[in-house]
Amino acid sequence: MNQWSERWHEFAKKRSHFALWSTFIKWIVLGSVVGLLSGTASAFFLKSLDYVTDVRLEHPWLLYLLPLGGVFVSFLYMRYGKNSAKGNNLIIEQIQDGTETIPLRMAPLVLLGTLVTHLFGGSAGREGTAVQMGGSLAEWFGKLIKISPLDRKILLMCGISGGFGSIFGTPLAGTLFGLEVVTIGLISQQALLPCFVASFVGDLVTTRLWGVHHTHYVVNEFPTLSLMIILKVVLASVIFGLVSMLFSELTHLLKRIFTAMISNPMIKGAVGGLIIIALVFLVGSRDYLGLGIPLIKDSFEGDVSPFAFLWKLIFTAFTLGTGFQGGEVTPLFAIGATLGNALAGILHVYGPFLAALGFIAVFCGATSTPIACFLMGIELFGSEGAVYMFIACVVSYLFSGHSSIYTSQLIGVSKSQFISIPQGTRISNVKRPRKK
């Protein structure tokens, strides 16, 4: 009897390992395909984005066509978009047991819409485009191979990770971003391997296969760890969190105001273009148009205007709030880096050091993805300042409150035990939580 029992346990053990190996191979293959698709899409997008940006810089008069660009983008989404207009929120909702289909048309629509926005001078980013392309391509691939509902959710998370990791050249941050962004405070470890494979392969495809080069920022030194420096970092990080909350709330407020005031999306896009042109004349500078990469570079290499962060915030909020396409993350990088540079003079710390913390912390506060942002800091700036970067992300995450650029995010765990928010509440439904 003991002999048969031992044989049975040995067989069960072998079957268990066979199941683990089959799962491992399955997600290596599926994650790699999603990474290949999203990395290729990101490479094409980045090359196209560089081209339209160069065209805009060579022909400054294109700014005056921004209202027409707004009309065109809005028409595209009215005529062909359907539920694609939800953008990143649509993908997040489908991972959360959503019943809608993510159409393949989302990829070309957001690609064209973002390129038009940047061609004429709108202030927007690129992460939203990459994530939407990755998600829609992952959905298409999942339908092609007829995956199960559970696997579909994981594959969509792979699309987010593949798009994010390939667009910024940060595969570890991309992995965690796909895991963290769905539900605040909770991570699905079941999707850890697939998301890593998709992000890693996506980055390799973008850089090695298609030869796309990412922008690098240098921090030559990090201050020696001391109580005074930690206190200064905490203070700056509180401000980073509050500014990220300001950005999220202002963008959502403008979307609601313009939608209520102007029922026709094409007219709303035209008005948005006119507002951006007016802001350029008001400020007397075009530095706040486009991605904002020159602003980021200046934050690491010299000094920027103390109010550069605020102007970039306003330009981006009005661009996205009136219906133009594009992401929020790169402008958030610019807002955080310029804010960090401005605070460095006040707090008497090394400018590029605080610019690097602002770079990741404002993004962290606006998305509530502290681990992804911490890893992004490590990937972009090295591990020497890891303690400071972790502090910045954690503090900004807390002080940004229950706000986010993604209104479909669910709250898995409240950020404070003194704020009662039911688990599973959407960010869009958070009003004024009662205190215990």
Secondary structure as UniProt FT lines:
FT   HELIX           2..58
FT   HELIX           60..65
FT   HELIX           66..76
FT   HELIX           77..81
FT   HELIX           82..86
FT   HELIX           88..95
FT   TURN            96..97
FT   TURN            104..105
FT   HELIX           106..119
FT   TURN            120..121
FT   HELIX           127..145
FT   HELIX           149..168
FT   HELIX           171..180
FT   STRAND          183..184
FT   HELIX           189..191
FT   HELIX           192..204
FT   HELIX           205..209
FT   HELIX           227..261
FT   HELIX           265..283
FT   TURN            287..288
FT   HELIX           293..301
FT   TURN            306..307
FT   HELIX           308..321
FT   TURN            322..323
FT   HELIX           329..347
FT   HELIX           351..367
FT   HELIX           370..381
FT   TURN            384..385
FT   HELIX           386..399
FT   TURN            407..408
FT   STRAND          410..411
FT   TURN            417..418
FT   TURN            423..424
FT   STRAND          425..426
FT   HELIX           427..429
//
